[in-house]
Amino acid sequence: MENQIFELQYAIDTFYFLICGALVMWMAAGFSMLESGLVRAKNTTEILTKNVALYAIASFMYLASGYAIMYGGGWFLSGIEAFSLDEVLTASAENGFDGDSVYSGASDFFFQVVFVATAMSIVSGAVAERMKLWAFFVFAIAMTGFIYPMEGAWTWGGNSVFGLYNLGDLGFSDFAGSGIVHMAGAAAALAGVLLLGARKGKYNKDGSANALPGANLPLATLGTFILWMGWFGFNGGSVLKLADAANAHSVAMVFLNTNAAAATGLIGALVTARILFGKADLTMALNGALAGLVAITAEPSTPTALQASLFGVIAGVLVVFSIVGLDKLRIDDPVGAISVHGVVGLFGLLLVPVTNDGSSFSGQLIGAATIFVWVFVTSLVVWGILKAVMGIRVDEEEEYTGLDIGECGLEAYPEFTSVRP
């Protein structure tokens, strides 16, 4: 009977893990739609190519080396324990079926790999409309195969940072990845943007910024809704298990808080934009929802619904000021990714000790600094090498005509952007 109960729990937890992973994978479609909606029509095909290809690259590189670096074991999952059912049953029997790690190891890999792709998707939007496609792909190999897995090994993997200190022992906690995934992606994006420079025509000589409107706000809105939906898998799956009362309750609270933070994040950004600009700015509202989601990701299980709502509205206000502030610094980010995932990602980490007694502000700061410095510096090195070897920015004429033709030879909206006989 005990064995049958365990097998049922194993089946439920594994199925839940896989479904959550599929929801996170669907976020790749959300990033694709959001970014393609916020870039100009002449760059749509290229941004879509980047998003679909980066998911494939991330899937392969994490399979080849990333998972092994992050959690131990051999390349292509060789040597990873608990990937066969017989091994799981044997190990669990020896442990008295205590319910520890009762999901399939293969489902764990799948859930982790879609997180890697999410981090890389953040980079895509920030460097849009002026980066060479193949330079981006080469960076994606380094980011998903080495840079991200290393910082993941120091956090979720439980390894010490170069043998100096263990972040978990210092009181660092990041439930689903405000720092480990989102701030890491933003750090890599910031390094690329600094070397890449702003889009032509974005800034005037007096330092003022010009609006370069996206081509398709319905697509951007659809992308936000897809990301909002996928985030239930992102945060809910990070509970790791479902098939007992305590974990089922935790999953329910995570879903509730995730939705509450997104809703109030959108409201906070919308009201802030109305006060600052006198208009209901849709793009700020969309980024506000994403900011609320990023903020709650670091700890969605311990806040009350009221606390989650307050965290969301603060994140929504913060992201508007961050986007405006980066523009004043002439840091050109077409989709606001650095603000949404970087600035608000740090904010989310600093919120954790408010509701989670197992973390500390000092631990969160040290963890955030470790993640940011590692990802930013290593990314800066990789981007710098790519800039010297193959160049990372398209030429001025190609940027003017659009990357769709120059990089992909295909227009997304041919009937609107050129004359056909």
Beta strands, then each sheet from edge to edge (+ up, - down):
end
